[in-house]
């Protein structure tokens, strides 16, 4: 007797690495991701950037940090990404040091 098992494949979700530009809102960060696009006529590369709103449940990311975000279901009108991990802390975001 053979049984067939069906594999449930998870969709391939987009991941992006960017820099946190704003962490002022509660549980929300603005992440700026950059890319290079070739100009159609001159074949020089132009810098383009996209600002994405990401959900940060624990408020762990600070402005200037490099973070990895992953696509998720829409959480609000503008938030469709969530924080996966903090890749690198910025120099100004040292914790435990009073200013």
Backbone as a printed PyTorch tensor [residue, N CA C, xyz], in Angstrom:
tensor([[[  0.8340,  -1.1710,   0.0000],
         [  0.0000,   0.0000,   0.0000],
         [  0.8900,   1.2490,   0.0000]],

        [[  0.6850,   2.1050,  -0.9510],
         [  1.4750,   3.3240,  -1.0400],
         [  0.6180,   4.5250,  -0.6670]],

        [[  1.2360,   5.4200,   0.0100],
         [  0.5390,   6.6560,   0.3620],
         [  1.2200,   7.8090,  -0.3420]],

        [[  0.4410,   8.6960,  -0.8120],
         [  1.0010,   9.8680,  -1.4760],
         [  0.9750,  11.0360,  -0.4990]],

        [[  2.0980,  11.6470,  -0.3920],
         [  2.1720,  12.8360,   0.4560],
         [  2.3230,  14.0530,  -0.4410]],

        [[  1.5510,  15.0310,  -0.1350],
         [  1.6470,  16.2620,  -0.9220],
         [  2.5070,  17.2470,  -0.1550]],

        [[  3.4780,  17.7590,  -0.8350],
         [  4.3520,  18.7450,  -0.2260],
         [  3.6980,  20.1180,  -0.3030]],

        [[  3.7210,  20.7900,   0.8020],
         [  3.2090,  22.1540,   0.8200],
         [  4.4050,  23.0760,   0.6830]],

        [[  4.4600,  23.7700,  -0.4150],
         [  5.5720,  24.6750,  -0.6690],
         [  5.2080,  26.0780,  -0.2310]],

        [[  6.1040,  26.6700,   0.5250],
         [  5.8900,  28.0560,   0.9240],
         [  6.2720,  28.9580,  -0.2380]],

        [[  5.5440,  30.0390,  -0.4180],
         [  5.9060,  30.9480,  -1.5040],
         [  7.2590,  31.6060,  -1.2310]],

        [[  7.9650,  31.8850,  -2.2760],
         [  9.2770,  32.5270,  -2.1570],
         [  9.0510,  34.0010,  -1.8700]],

        [[  9.2550,  34.4090,  -0.6270],
         [  9.0120,  35.7880,  -0.2360],
         [ 10.2390,  36.6420,  -0.5080]],

        [[ 10.0020,  37.8740,  -0.9030],
         [ 11.0980,  38.7860,  -1.1790],
         [ 11.7690,  39.2120,   0.1130]],

        [[ 13.0760,  39.3210,   0.0540],
         [ 13.8610,  39.8430,   1.1670],
         [ 14.6970,  40.9870,   0.6370]],

        [[ 14.8260,  42.0180,   1.4350],
         [ 15.6470,  43.1620,   1.0350],
         [ 16.4740,  43.6290,   2.2140]],

        [[ 17.6250,  44.1950,   1.9070],
         [ 18.4890,  44.7760,   2.9290],
         [ 18.5370,  46.2710,   2.6740]],

        [[ 18.3470,  47.0420,   3.7370],
         [ 18.3360,  48.4860,   3.6020],
         [ 18.7260,  49.1590,   4.9080]],

        [[ 18.6650,  50.4840,   4.8880],
         [ 19.0520,  51.2990,   6.0390],
         [ 17.8080,  51.9330,   6.6280]],

        [[ 17.6850,  51.8880,   7.9520],
         [ 16.5380,  52.4980,   8.6340],
         [ 16.7040,  54.0080,   8.5880]],

        [[ 15.7100,  54.6940,   8.0410],
         [ 15.7410,  56.1500,   7.9500],
         [ 14.9160,  56.8080,   9.0390]],

        [[ 13.9010,  56.1170,   9.5500],
         [ 13.0670,  56.6870,  10.5990],
         [ 12.5460,  55.5640,  11.4890]],

        [[ 12.5880,  55.8220,  12.8020],
         [ 12.0460,  54.8580,  13.7640],
         [ 11.1350,  55.5680,  14.7620]],

        [[ 10.5400,  56.6620,  14.3620],
         [  9.7530,  57.4870,  15.2730],
         [  8.3930,  56.8880,  15.6180]],

        [[  7.8020,  56.1530,  14.7190],
         [  6.4900,  55.5750,  14.9970],
         [  6.6180,  54.2980,  15.7990]],

        [[  5.5870,  53.9910,  16.5530],
         [  5.5870,  52.7980,  17.3900],
         [  5.4250,  51.5510,  16.5220]],

        [[  6.3610,  50.6120,  16.6230],
         [  6.3560,  49.3350,  15.9050],
         [  6.4370,  49.4860,  14.3890]],

        [[  6.9240,  50.6250,  13.9110],
         [  7.0650,  50.8400,  12.4720],
         [  8.4030,  51.5150,  12.1860]],

        [[  9.0880,  51.0440,  11.1510],
         [ 10.3180,  51.6870,  10.6970],
         [ 10.2080,  51.9690,   9.2070]],

        [[ 10.9030,  53.0120,   8.7570],
         [ 11.0030,  53.3100,   7.3380],
         [ 12.3840,  52.8590,   6.8830]],

        [[ 12.4100,  51.9520,   5.9200],
         [ 13.6640,  51.3760,   5.4350],
         [ 13.8870,  51.8370,   4.0030]],

        [[ 15.0820,  52.3620,   3.7470],
         [ 15.4310,  52.8320,   2.4100],
         [ 16.3480,  51.8060,   1.7500]],

        [[ 15.9150,  51.3020,   0.5960],
         [ 16.7240,  50.3490,  -0.1610],
         [ 17.1370,  51.0170,  -1.4640]],

        [[ 18.3540,  50.7880,  -1.8660],
         [ 18.8670,  51.4100,  -3.0840],
         [ 19.1690,  50.3790,  -4.1580]],

        [[ 19.2120,  50.8410,  -5.3910],
         [ 19.5400,  49.9640,  -6.5090],
         [ 20.1580,  50.7990,  -7.6190]],

        [[ 20.8470,  50.1550,  -8.5220],
         [ 21.4380,  50.8210,  -9.6780],
         [ 20.6680,  50.4130, -10.9260]],

        [[ 20.2880,  51.3950, -11.7400],
         [ 19.5110,  51.1570, -12.9520],
         [ 20.2650,  51.7580, -14.1310]],

        [[ 20.4830,  50.9920, -15.1970],
         [ 21.1790,  51.5730, -16.3480],
         [ 20.2740,  52.5390, -17.1120]],

        [[ 20.8570,  53.6540, -17.5380],
         [ 20.1240,  54.6200, -18.3520],
         [ 19.9150,  54.0260, -19.7410]],

        [[ 18.7310,  54.2070, -20.3040],
         [ 18.3850,  53.5780, -21.5810],
         [ 19.2670,  54.0790, -22.7270]],

        [[ 19.5810,  55.3530, -22.7350],
         [ 20.3240,  55.9260, -23.8570],
         [ 21.8320,  55.9690, -23.6080]],

        [[ 22.2360,  56.3720, -22.4230],
         [ 23.6570,  56.6360, -22.1610],
         [ 24.3850,  55.4820, -21.4820]],

        [[ 23.6530,  54.4580, -21.0670],
         [ 24.2320,  53.2690, -20.4380],
         [ 25.0520,  53.5630, -19.1890]],

        [[ 24.8140,  54.7070, -18.5750],
         [ 25.4220,  54.9810, -17.2790],
         [ 24.4490,  54.4930, -16.2100]],

        [[ 24.9680,  54.1780, -15.0580],
         [ 24.1180,  53.6800, -13.9830],
         [ 23.6290,  54.8180, -13.1030]],

        [[ 22.3280,  54.8050, -12.8260],
         [ 21.6930,  55.8140, -11.9890],
         [ 21.3000,  55.1640, -10.6640]],

        [[ 21.4220,  55.9220,  -9.5940],
         [ 21.0070,  55.4270,  -8.2860],
         [ 19.5280,  55.7250,  -8.0830]],

        [[ 18.7840,  54.7060,  -7.7320],
         [ 17.3650,  54.8440,  -7.4150],
         [ 17.1440,  54.2900,  -6.0180]],

        [[ 16.1650,  54.8300,  -5.3090],
         [ 15.8990,  54.3340,  -3.9620],
         [ 14.4080,  54.1740,  -3.7450]],

        [[ 14.0800,  53.2510,  -2.8680],
         [ 12.7040,  52.9630,  -2.5140],
         [ 12.5980,  52.9920,  -0.9950]],

        [[ 11.5670,  53.6520,  -0.4900],
         [ 11.3330,  53.6840,   0.9470],
         [ 10.1690,  52.7520,   1.2600]],

        [[ 10.4170,  51.7890,   2.1360],
         [  9.4180,  50.7940,   2.5100],
         [  9.1070,  50.9360,   3.9960]],

        [[  7.8550,  50.7420,   4.3580],
         [  7.4410,  50.7550,   5.7580],
         [  7.4250,  49.3120,   6.2350]],

        [[  8.0990,  49.0540,   7.3500],
         [  8.2110,  47.6870,   7.8720],
         [  7.7350,  47.6300,   9.3130]],

        [[  7.1990,  46.4760,   9.6790],
         [  6.6950,  46.2510,  11.0420],
         [  7.8420,  45.7800,  11.9250]],

        [[  8.0690,  46.4870,  13.0240],
         [  9.1110,  46.1610,  13.9860],
         [  8.4300,  45.9140,  15.3330]],

        [[  8.0920,  44.6630,  15.6130],
         [  7.2860,  44.3220,  16.7870],
         [  7.9300,  44.7420,  18.1010]],

        [[  9.2410,  44.5670,  18.2380],
         [  9.9200,  44.8380,  19.5080],
         [ 10.5850,  46.2110,  19.5580]],

        [[ 10.4150,  47.0310,  18.5380],
         [ 11.0570,  48.3520,  18.4520],
         [ 12.5700,  48.2410,  18.6660]],

        [[ 13.2000,  47.2660,  17.9930],
         [ 14.6260,  47.0370,  18.2120],
         [ 15.5170,  47.7730,  17.2200]],

        [[ 15.0120,  48.1820,  16.0640],
         [ 15.8320,  48.8670,  15.0690],
         [ 15.8480,  50.3610,  15.3450]],

        [[ 16.9900,  50.9790,  15.1250],
         [ 17.1650,  52.4130,  15.3130],
         [ 17.5770,  53.0490,  13.9890]],

        [[ 17.4300,  54.3470,  13.8950],
         [ 17.8000,  55.0730,  12.6700],
         [ 19.2880,  54.8630,  12.3920]],

        [[ 19.6110,  54.5330,  11.1550],
         [ 20.9890,  54.3000,  10.7510],
         [ 21.3820,  52.8380,  10.7260]],

        [[ 20.6130,  51.9610,  11.3530],
         [ 20.9190,  50.5300,  11.3590],
         [ 20.6900,  49.9280,   9.9740]],

        [[ 21.4880,  48.9310,   9.6310],
         [ 21.2710,  48.1570,   8.4230],
         [ 20.4400,  46.9360,   8.8150]],

        [[ 19.3060,  46.7500,   8.1430],
         [ 18.3770,  45.6940,   8.5220],
         [ 17.9830,  44.8610,   7.3080]],

        [[ 17.4830,  43.6560,   7.5990],
         [ 16.9200,  42.7940,   6.5640],
         [ 15.4220,  42.7050,   6.8170]],

        [[ 14.6290,  42.9530,   5.7740],
         [ 13.1760,  42.8940,   5.8980],
         [ 12.6440,  41.8540,   4.9210]],

        [[ 11.4600,  41.3360,   5.2460],
         [ 10.8550,  40.3000,   4.4160],
         [  9.4140,  40.6980,   4.1250]],

        [[  8.9490,  40.3440,   2.9610],
         [  7.5960,  40.6780,   2.5500],
         [  6.5940,  39.8400,   3.3360]],

        [[  5.4560,  40.4460,   3.6910],
         [  4.4270,  39.7310,   4.4310],
         [  3.0550,  40.2180,   3.9700]],

        [[  2.0210,  39.7180,   4.6170],
         [  0.6740,  40.1600,   4.2830],
         [  0.5260,  41.6360,   4.6480]],

        [[ -0.3900,  42.3660,   4.0410],
         [ -0.5720,  43.7720,   4.3970],
         [ -1.0050,  43.9250,   5.8530]],

        [[ -0.2440,  44.7030,   6.6010],
         [ -0.5440,  44.9520,   8.0070],
         [ -1.3690,  46.2230,   8.1430]],

        [[ -1.0800,  47.1970,   7.2970],
         [ -1.8570,  48.4330,   7.2650],
         [ -1.8530,  48.9370,   5.8200]],

        [[ -2.2750,  50.1630,   5.6380],
         [ -2.3590,  50.7080,   4.2850],
         [ -0.9880,  50.7470,   3.6070]],

        [[  0.0600,  51.0640,   4.3480],
         [  1.3940,  51.2050,   3.7520],
         [  2.3710,  50.1190,   4.1720]],

        [[  2.0610,  49.3280,   5.1900],
         [  3.0010,  48.3230,   5.7010],
         [  2.7120,  46.9410,   5.1340]],

        [[  3.6550,  46.4260,   4.3350],
         [  3.5700,  45.0600,   3.8150],
         [  4.8950,  44.3310,   3.9940]],

        [[  5.7280,  44.8330,   4.8790],
         [  7.0320,  44.2480,   5.1560],
         [  7.1810,  44.1300,   6.6650]],

        [[  8.0390,  43.1940,   7.1150],
         [  8.3350,  43.0990,   8.5400],
         [  9.8280,  42.8880,   8.7290]],

        [[ 10.2990,  43.3230,   9.8750],
         [ 11.7140,  43.2270,  10.2010],
         [ 12.0900,  41.7740,  10.4450]],

        [[ 13.1370,  41.3130,   9.7770],
         [ 13.6180,  39.9530,   9.9640],
         [ 14.7730,  39.9330,  10.9630]],

        [[ 15.7540,  40.8250,  10.7530],
         [ 16.8870,  40.9080,  11.6760],
         [ 17.6380,  42.2170,  11.4490]],

        [[ 18.3890,  42.6030,  12.4620],
         [ 19.2760,  43.7590,  12.3510],
         [ 20.6310,  43.2180,  11.9140]],

        [[ 21.0680,  43.6290,  10.7320],
         [ 22.3270,  43.1230,  10.1840],
         [ 23.5070,  43.8000,  10.8740]],

        [[ 23.4490,  45.1380,  10.9840],
         [ 24.5530,  45.8890,  11.5880],
         [ 23.9970,  47.1200,  12.2810]],

        [[ 24.4520,  47.3540,  13.4920],
         [ 24.0460,  48.5480,  14.2370],
         [ 24.8650,  49.7420,  13.7690]],

        [[ 24.2410,  50.9290,  13.8080],
         [ 24.9740,  52.1460,  13.4740],
         [ 25.7950,  52.5760,  14.6730]],

        [[ 26.7540,  53.4430,  14.4670],
         [ 27.6270,  53.8820,  15.5460],
         [ 26.8740,  54.6990,  16.5870]],

        [[ 25.8620,  55.4510,  16.1830],
         [ 25.1150,  56.2880,  17.1020],
         [ 24.0590,  55.5450,  17.8860]],

        [[ 23.8600,  54.2690,  17.6010],
         [ 22.7830,  53.5070,  18.2470],
         [ 23.2890,  52.5770,  19.3300]],

        [[ 24.3700,  52.9790,  20.0150],
         [ 24.8970,  52.1490,  21.0950],
         [ 23.9240,  52.1690,  22.2680]],

        [[ 23.5990,  50.9850,  22.7540],
         [ 22.5940,  50.9090,  23.8260],
         [ 23.2830,  50.9710,  25.1780]],

        [[ 22.5770,  51.5410,  26.1480],
         [ 23.0830,  51.6080,  27.5010],
         [ 23.9950,  52.7900,  27.7750]],

        [[ 24.2670,  53.5810,  26.7660],
         [ 25.1260,  54.7420,  26.9500],
         [ 24.2520,  55.9810,  27.0340]],

        [[ 24.2160,  56.6720,  28.1850],
         [ 23.4170,  57.8930,  28.2800],
         [ 24.0190,  59.0110,  27.4510]],

        [[ 23.1620,  59.8110,  26.8580],
         [ 23.6390,  60.9040,  26.0160],
         [ 23.7160,  62.1960,  26.7830]]])
